[in-house]
Amino acid sequence: MRNPRLAIDTRCAHAGSDVEGTANRPFQVPIAQSSLFRLGTSAEAEEIFSGVSQGFAYTRFGNPTVDRFAECIADLEGGSDALVTSSGNAAMLCAVTAALANRSGPLVTHPGIYGGSFELLRLLTETYGLAVNTVNPRDPARWHEALQNAGAVLIETPSNPQMRLIDIAETVRHARRTKAPVIVDNTVATPFNQRPFEWEADWVIHSTSKYLNGHSDLIGGAVVKRLPLTDHDRLVHKNLGGTVNAIDAWLGMRGLRTFALRMRQHNLNGEAIAAWLAGRPEVQVVHYPGLGSDGQRGIKERQMRHPGSLLSFELKGGEQAAIRFIDRLRLIVHAVSLGGMESLATRPAGSSHRGMPEEARRAASISGGLIRLSVGIESLDDLLEDLSSALCASSE
């Protein structure tokens, strides 16, 4: 439902629905589970393939269910257009490839990007010679210099799992010196808590497997552009092959219908648990933008509506204490991923960031004792009871 005057709750509740309201049509978008479509006459086929008229030929090129899902995500982010992909990594590959088209200079990024993103960029470098310049934004002089010489920029804010923030507006301002497109991975923040296009970012990417879907039952991604997609952008998406099927697109829209409702509870629980952990004697440090303990409060206040429900923390007992903590959890699930209705805990050094060389993990501050907690929408009292029991076990 493309109507920015409506509240996000309303747009989510009607995500993918029949906006025309025509009688005797399904309110929910149908699942067009077909790999091919009738082309009609030769003249009609020519109009479809040449782009003269809208139509569908093959689901990798386009599908009505998939296209509706893309429209819903573009609406929530405030972008012009979106493309949906088979995974978050596929979305990143698509955005980076499109953003670097006809550009010179390296892809500038930072040490805190997600482990899977790091592995993808390393693979592209080793296989195709992609120039990647990894610079710590906490060194402003080097960061700004790198931005001003970038072919494109990729940032993740908050970063996963250290929850460090990067000033989107400032990043864009420096990148504009050479018109370098800025890509923001908004998976952790979500459009409920942060909208990068308000700060003139060029691209937003998502793993739709996470908060947007929220049911832990599909793998998908999305690429959203602030300006209209070009023919070349769509060509990149089509030919990289990372398109999504109609059933997963429909499941994603089903998830969007409760997205705003879920995010409110995620946010309440996440903020409460971060504050509770910060007061526990077993905990050495909590990484969460809402605590404002690392000098990033100003960025959070400017660009985030809420710090969200993903956090990480380190125990005073180090790696062995973290292992004991994980093994004692009963309600909170030891599993990768994030953004589902259930709370999840993991040690990134042994899971999501395992593929990073030790030197890269150190640069990203991923210690063996770091625990990432994706706070779900369960009863807060039940979550605190489980955490308390596990923390007591961690110090034994």
Secondary structure, DSSP 8 states (H G I E B T S, - for coil): ---TTS-HHHHHHTTT--TT--TTS-SS------SB----SHHHHHHHHHTSS---SBTTT--HHHHHHHHHHHHHHT-SEEEEESSHHHHHHHHHHHHTTT--S-EEE-TTS-HHHHHHHHHHHHHH---EEE--TTSHHHHHHHHTT-SEEEEESS-TTT-----HHHHHHHHGGGT--EEEE-TTTHHHH--GGGGT-SEEEEETTTTTT-SS----EEEEESS---HHHHHHHHHH-----HHHHHHHHHHHTTHHHHHHHHHHHHHHHHHHHHT-TTEEEEE-GGG-TTS-HHHHHHH-S---SEEEEEETTHHHHHHHHHHH-SSSEE-S---SSS-EEE-GGGTTTTTS-HHHHHHTT--TTEEEEE--SS-HHHHHHHHHHHHHHHT-
